[in-house]
Amino acid sequence: MDYFKSLAQELFSTNFETPPSSIQFIDAALSCTSPHFAPSYTDPNQKRIIRRHLVSFLQDYFSFKPSIDAFMHDDGTSVNLLNANGELQLSSSTPSIPLTIWLHESYPFIAPIVLMSTNTTYPIYDNHPFVDSSSGAISTFYLVNWKYPGCNLSDLVHNLFKIFSHNHPFYYSPSTDDFFHPSLASRREAVDRLSCTLHYDMKELLSKTHEEVEELSSLKEHMVRRVIVAEFSVDESENEMMELKERVKILTDEADKLSSWLKDKDQDLSSKYKIEDEFEAIDENSKILLDSIASDKATEDLMYSLDKAVEQGVMPFGTYIKQVRLLAKEQYFGRAMLEKMGISLEWLH
C-alpha cells in the first residue's frame, strides 16, 4: 500500500495552509486498476455510492481522514478496503475515542466494520454493552440493523456520538475540582449503563413494533383483496342465479305448453292410433333423413348385440364376421345416399 500511503501523505501534508479536499484521494483510490493496490469494489454504481457517502461523512467530521489498506476477515481472506481514521471528541472533559471505519467490500448493502483502538492511555470497560474490550470491535443497534439506503456513515457516527455520550467506552477519572467518591462514580456508571440499555431496548421495541405494524398492514391488504374477491364471487353467483331462474321459467312454460298439447291430443286419439303418428316429416328429404337415422341406429344396435353374442360364445366368430360385413355394407350405402342428397352426416351423431 506504499502508493496510497505516499498519496495520503502528500494530500494531507501539514505544508498546506488549509487541508485539501479528500475527494482527490478517494477518486484516486477508487479509480486505481493496479492488481496490488486496487480496492475490492468492482461495481461502478457501488463506487459512486461509496464516494458520495465518504465525501458527505468527511465534510461532517473533518477530523477523520480517508485511507486504504488490507483488511483481514475472520475467515482469513484479505481484501483492500477504504477506511476513515479519526478521533471522535465527545466533549472537552472526556478523552477522545480513536475510530477506524472500514467500508466492507459489499458496502453499502453490508454495514461497515467499526473498530476502536485498544492501544490507548485509557482502558476499555470490560462489560461495555457496545465495545469489545479485547478487539475494540463496536456493535450497536444501528450497525446490527443496518439497511441501505436508510443508513449511511454520517448517521452512524452521529449515533455513536449519542451512545458514547451516555456511556463512554473508556474507564477514566473525570477532570474536575470536585471530589468524587468511588460510590458516586459507580452510581453514575450504573446510571449511564442503564440509560444506554434502556435506549437500546427502546430501539429494539420500536423496531419490533414497526415490524408488527407492517405485518398487520400486509394482513389488512390481504383481507381487503379477499373481500374484493368474495364480493366479486357473490355478484357472479347472483347473476348466475338470476339466469338460472329465467331459464327455469322458460322451461316451465314450455313444459306447460307441451303438457297441454298432449292432454288435448290424448282426448282426440283413439286406441288405433299411436302417439308417434303425430310426428311426421314435413317433406321427402326429412322423411328419408328420419328413416336413414332410424335404420343407422338400428344397425348400430344390432352390431353391438352381435359383439356381445361373440363375447359370450353364443355365436360363432365366422357367422359374426359374415353378419357384420353385411350390416356394414348396408350402413355404408345408406350413408352414401344421404351424402349424395346433400344431407350432412352430423345428424347421425
C-alpha positions as CSV (number, residue, x, y, z in Angstrom):
1,M,0.0,0.0,0.0
2,D,3.0,2.3,-0.4
3,Y,1.4,4.1,-3.3
4,F,-1.7,5.2,-1.4
5,K,0.3,5.9,1.8
6,S,2.5,8.3,-0.1
7,L,-0.5,9.8,-1.8
8,A,-2.2,10.3,1.5
9,Q,0.9,11.9,3.0
10,E,1.1,14.3,0.0
11,L,-2.6,15.2,0.2
12,F,-2.7,15.7,4.0
13,S,0.8,17.2,4.4
14,T,1.0,19.9,7.1
15,N,2.7,22.1,4.4
16,F,-0.8,23.1,3.3
17,E,-2.2,26.2,4.9
18,T,-5.7,24.5,4.7
19,P,-6.2,20.7,4.4
20,P,-7.1,19.8,0.8
21,S,-10.3,18.1,-0.1
22,S,-10.3,14.4,0.5
23,I,-12.1,13.9,-2.8
24,Q,-8.8,13.7,-4.6
25,F,-7.6,10.8,-2.6
26,I,-11.0,9.0,-2.8
27,D,-11.2,9.4,-6.5
28,A,-7.6,8.2,-7.0
29,A,-8.2,5.1,-4.8
30,L,-11.5,4.2,-6.5
31,S,-10.1,4.6,-10.0
32,C,-6.9,2.6,-9.3
33,T,-6.7,-0.5,-11.5
34,S,-3.4,-2.0,-10.2
35,P,-3.9,-5.6,-9.0
36,H,-1.9,-4.9,-5.9
37,F,-3.5,-1.5,-4.9
38,A,-7.0,-1.6,-6.4
39,P,-9.8,-1.7,-3.7
40,S,-12.1,-4.7,-3.6
41,Y,-15.1,-2.7,-5.1
42,T,-15.9,-3.8,-8.6
43,D,-19.4,-2.4,-9.3
44,P,-19.3,1.2,-10.7
45,N,-22.6,2.0,-9.1
46,Q,-21.2,0.8,-5.7
47,K,-18.1,3.0,-6.2
48,R,-20.4,6.0,-6.8
49,I,-22.3,5.3,-3.6
50,I,-19.1,4.9,-1.6
51,R,-17.7,8.1,-2.9
52,R,-20.9,10.0,-2.1
53,H,-21.1,8.6,1.5
54,L,-17.4,9.1,2.2
55,V,-17.4,12.7,0.9
56,S,-20.5,13.6,2.9
57,F,-19.1,12.0,6.1
58,L,-15.7,13.7,5.8
59,Q,-17.4,17.0,5.4
60,D,-19.4,16.4,8.5
61,Y,-16.5,15.0,10.5
62,F,-13.4,16.7,9.2
63,S,-11.2,15.2,11.9
64,F,-11.4,11.9,10.0
65,K,-9.1,11.2,7.0
66,P,-9.6,8.6,4.3
67,S,-7.1,5.8,3.7
68,I,-6.9,2.4,2.1
69,D,-5.3,-0.8,3.4
70,A,-5.5,-4.5,3.6
71,F,-8.2,-5.9,5.9
72,M,-8.2,-9.5,7.2
73,H,-11.6,-11.1,7.7
74,D,-12.2,-13.7,10.4
75,D,-12.0,-16.5,7.8
76,G,-8.5,-15.4,6.8
77,T,-9.4,-13.7,3.5
78,S,-7.6,-10.4,2.8
79,V,-9.2,-7.5,0.9
80,N,-8.2,-4.0,0.1
81,L,-10.8,-1.7,1.7
82,L,-11.2,2.1,2.1
83,N,-11.4,3.3,5.6
84,A,-11.7,6.5,7.6
85,N,-9.4,7.1,10.6
86,G,-10.0,9.8,13.2
87,E,-10.9,10.6,16.7
88,L,-14.4,11.2,18.0
89,Q,-14.4,14.0,20.5
90,L,-17.4,14.0,22.8
91,S,-16.6,16.9,25.0
92,S,-13.6,18.8,26.3
93,S,-13.7,16.9,29.6
94,T,-13.7,13.4,28.2
95,P,-11.0,11.6,26.3
96,S,-11.4,11.3,22.5
97,I,-12.3,8.0,21.0
98,P,-10.0,6.8,18.2
99,L,-12.1,5.1,15.5
100,T,-11.4,3.3,12.2
101,I,-14.4,2.8,10.0
102,W,-13.8,0.1,7.3
103,L,-16.1,0.0,4.3
104,H,-16.9,-3.6,3.6
105,E,-16.4,-4.9,0.1
106,S,-20.2,-5.2,-0.1
107,Y,-20.9,-1.8,1.2
108,P,-23.5,-0.2,1.4
109,F,-25.6,-3.4,1.5
110,I,-23.5,-4.7,4.4
111,A,-22.7,-2.5,7.3
112,P,-19.2,-1.0,7.8
113,I,-16.8,-2.5,10.3
114,V,-16.1,-0.1,13.1
115,L,-13.1,-0.7,15.3
116,M,-11.8,1.3,18.3
117,S,-8.1,1.3,19.0
118,T,-7.1,-0.7,22.1
119,N,-3.7,0.9,22.3
120,T,-4.7,3.9,24.3
121,T,-3.9,5.6,27.6
122,Y,-7.3,4.6,29.0
123,P,-8.6,1.1,29.3
124,I,-11.9,0.0,27.8
125,Y,-14.7,-1.1,30.1
126,D,-14.8,-4.9,30.3
127,N,-18.5,-5.1,30.3
128,H,-19.3,-2.2,27.9
129,P,-22.6,-3.0,26.1
130,F,-21.3,-1.9,22.7
131,V,-17.5,-2.3,22.6
132,D,-15.5,-5.5,22.9
133,S,-12.6,-4.7,25.3
134,S,-10.2,-7.2,23.7
135,S,-10.6,-6.5,20.0
136,G,-12.1,-3.0,20.1
137,A,-14.9,-4.1,17.7
138,I,-18.1,-1.9,18.0
139,S,-21.5,-3.4,17.7
140,T,-24.6,-1.2,18.1
141,F,-28.2,-1.4,17.3
142,Y,-27.6,0.9,14.3
143,L,-24.9,-1.5,12.8
144,V,-26.8,-4.7,13.6
145,N,-29.9,-3.3,11.8
146,W,-28.0,-1.6,9.0
147,K,-30.2,-1.3,5.9
148,Y,-29.4,0.7,2.8
149,P,-30.5,3.3,1.7
150,G,-31.7,4.4,5.1
151,C,-28.3,4.1,6.7
152,N,-25.1,6.0,6.0
153,L,-21.7,6.8,7.6
154,S,-22.6,10.2,8.9
155,D,-25.7,8.9,10.7
156,L,-23.7,6.0,12.0
157,V,-21.1,8.2,13.7
158,H,-23.8,10.6,15.0
159,N,-25.4,7.5,16.6
160,L,-22.1,6.5,18.1
161,F,-21.7,10.1,19.5
162,K,-25.0,9.9,21.3
163,I,-24.4,6.3,22.6
164,F,-20.8,7.1,23.9
165,S,-22.1,10.4,25.4
166,H,-24.3,8.3,27.7
167,N,-21.8,5.5,28.2
168,H,-18.2,6.4,27.5
169,P,-16.1,3.3,26.5
170,F,-13.0,4.4,28.4
171,Y,-12.5,4.0,32.1
172,Y,-11.1,7.3,33.2
173,S,-11.2,9.7,36.1
174,P,-13.2,12.9,35.2
175,S,-11.0,16.1,35.5
176,T,-12.9,18.3,38.0
177,D,-12.1,20.3,41.0
178,D,-14.9,18.5,43.0
179,F,-14.1,15.3,44.8
180,F,-15.9,12.2,43.6
181,H,-16.5,9.4,46.0
182,P,-16.0,6.0,44.3
183,S,-19.5,5.0,45.2
184,L,-20.8,8.1,43.4
185,A,-18.7,7.1,40.3
186,S,-20.2,3.6,40.5
187,R,-23.7,5.0,40.7
188,R,-23.0,7.3,37.7
189,E,-21.6,4.4,35.8
190,A,-24.6,2.3,36.6
191,V,-27.0,5.1,35.5
192,D,-25.1,5.5,32.3
193,R,-25.2,1.8,31.5
194,L,-28.9,1.7,32.5
195,S,-29.7,4.7,30.2
196,C,-27.7,3.1,27.4
197,T,-29.5,-0.3,27.9
198,L,-32.9,1.4,28.0
199,H,-32.1,3.3,24.8
200,Y,-31.1,0.0,23.1
201,D,-34.3,-1.7,24.4
202,M,-36.4,1.2,23.3
203,K,-34.9,1.0,19.8
204,E,-35.5,-2.8,19.7
205,L,-39.0,-2.4,20.9
206,L,-39.7,0.3,18.3
207,S,-38.2,-2.0,15.6
208,K,-40.4,-4.9,16.7
209,T,-43.5,-2.7,16.8
210,H,-42.7,-1.4,13.4
211,E,-42.4,-5.0,12.1
212,E,-45.7,-5.9,13.7
213,V,-47.4,-2.8,12.2
214,E,-46.0,-3.9,8.8
215,E,-47.3,-7.4,9.3
216,L,-50.7,-6.1,10.3
217,S,-50.8,-3.8,7.3
218,S,-49.9,-6.6,5.0
219,L,-52.6,-8.8,6.6
220,K,-55.1,-5.9,6.1
221,E,-54.2,-5.6,2.4
222,H,-54.6,-9.4,2.1
223,M,-58.0,-9.3,3.8
224,V,-59.1,-6.4,1.6
225,R,-58.2,-8.4,-1.5
226,R,-60.1,-11.4,-0.2
227,V,-63.1,-9.2,0.5
228,I,-63.0,-7.9,-3.1
229,V,-62.7,-11.5,-4.5
230,A,-65.6,-12.6,-2.3
231,E,-67.8,-9.7,-3.3
232,F,-67.0,-10.5,-7.0
233,S,-67.9,-14.1,-6.5
234,V,-71.1,-13.2,-4.8
235,D,-72.0,-10.9,-7.7
236,E,-71.3,-13.7,-10.2
237,S,-73.3,-16.2,-8.2
238,E,-76.3,-13.7,-8.0
239,N,-76.1,-13.2,-11.8
240,E,-75.9,-16.9,-12.4
241,M,-78.9,-17.5,-10.1
242,M,-80.9,-14.9,-12.0
243,E,-80.1,-16.5,-15.3
244,L,-81.0,-20.0,-13.9
245,K,-84.3,-18.6,-12.6
246,E,-85.1,-17.2,-16.1
247,R,-84.1,-20.5,-17.7
248,V,-86.3,-22.4,-15.2
249,K,-89.2,-20.1,-16.0
250,I,-88.8,-20.6,-19.7
251,L,-88.5,-24.4,-19.4
252,T,-91.5,-24.5,-17.1
253,D,-93.6,-22.5,-19.6
254,E,-92.5,-24.8,-22.4
255,A,-93.3,-27.9,-20.3
256,D,-96.8,-26.5,-19.5
257,K,-97.4,-25.9,-23.2
258,L,-96.3,-29.5,-24.1
259,S,-98.4,-31.0,-21.3
260,S,-101.5,-29.0,-22.5
261,W,-100.9,-30.2,-26.1
262,L,-100.5,-33.8,-25.1
263,K,-103.6,-33.6,-22.9
264,D,-105.7,-32.2,-25.9
265,K,-104.3,-34.8,-28.3
266,D,-104.9,-37.7,-25.8
267,Q,-108.6,-36.8,-25.7
268,D,-108.8,-36.9,-29.5
269,L,-106.8,-40.0,-30.3
270,S,-108.5,-43.4,-30.4
271,S,-106.8,-46.7,-29.5
272,K,-106.0,-47.5,-33.1
273,Y,-103.6,-44.5,-33.4
274,K,-100.1,-44.3,-31.9
275,I,-98.6,-41.2,-30.4
276,E,-95.7,-41.5,-32.8
277,D,-98.0,-40.9,-35.8
278,E,-98.5,-37.3,-34.7
279,F,-94.8,-36.6,-35.5
280,E,-94.5,-36.6,-39.3
281,A,-91.8,-35.3,-41.7
282,I,-92.6,-32.0,-43.4
283,D,-91.1,-33.1,-46.8
284,E,-89.5,-36.0,-48.6
285,N,-85.9,-35.2,-47.6
286,S,-87.0,-35.1,-44.0
287,K,-88.7,-38.4,-44.3
288,I,-85.6,-40.0,-45.9
289,L,-83.5,-38.4,-43.1
290,L,-85.7,-39.9,-40.3
291,D,-85.8,-43.3,-41.9
292,S,-82.0,-43.3,-42.5
293,I,-81.3,-42.2,-38.9
294,A,-83.6,-44.9,-37.6
295,S,-82.0,-47.5,-39.9
296,D,-78.5,-46.4,-39.0
297,K,-79.2,-46.5,-35.2
298,A,-80.8,-49.9,-35.6
299,T,-77.8,-51.2,-37.4
300,E,-75.5,-49.9,-34.7
301,D,-77.7,-51.6,-32.0
302,L,-77.6,-54.9,-34.0
303,M,-73.8,-54.7,-34.3
304,Y,-73.5,-54.1,-30.6
305,S,-75.7,-57.1,-29.9
306,L,-73.6,-59.3,-32.2
307,D,-70.5,-58.2,-30.4
308,K,-72.0,-59.3,-27.1
309,A,-73.1,-62.6,-28.6
310,V,-69.5,-63.3,-29.7
311,E,-68.1,-62.3,-26.3
312,Q,-70.5,-64.7,-24.6
313,G,-69.8,-67.5,-27.0
314,V,-73.4,-67.7,-28.2
315,M,-72.5,-67.0,-31.9
316,P,-69.5,-68.5,-33.8
317,F,-66.9,-66.0,-34.9
318,G,-67.3,-66.8,-38.6
319,T,-71.0,-66.2,-38.5
320,Y,-70.4,-62.9,-36.6
321,I,-67.9,-61.7,-39.3
322,K,-70.3,-62.5,-42.1
323,Q,-73.3,-60.7,-40.4
324,V,-71.2,-57.6,-39.5
325,R,-69.9,-57.4,-43.1
326,L,-73.4,-57.4,-44.5
327,L,-74.6,-54.8,-41.9
328,A,-71.6,-52.6,-42.5
329,K,-72.3,-52.7,-46.3
330,E,-75.9,-51.7,-45.8
331,Q,-74.9,-48.9,-43.4
332,Y,-72.3,-47.7,-45.9
333,F,-74.8,-47.5,-48.8
334,G,-77.3,-45.7,-46.6
335,R,-74.9,-43.0,-45.6
336,A,-73.6,-42.7,-49.1
337,M,-77.2,-42.0,-50.3
338,L,-77.5,-39.3,-47.6
339,E,-74.3,-37.6,-48.8
340,K,-75.5,-37.8,-52.4
341,M,-78.7,-35.9,-51.4
342,G,-76.5,-33.3,-49.7
343,I,-77.6,-34.2,-46.2
344,S,-74.9,-33.8,-43.5
345,L,-73.9,-37.0,-41.6
346,E,-73.8,-34.9,-38.4
347,W,-77.5,-35.8,-37.9
348,L,-76.5,-39.4,-37.3
349,H,-74.4,-38.4,-34.2
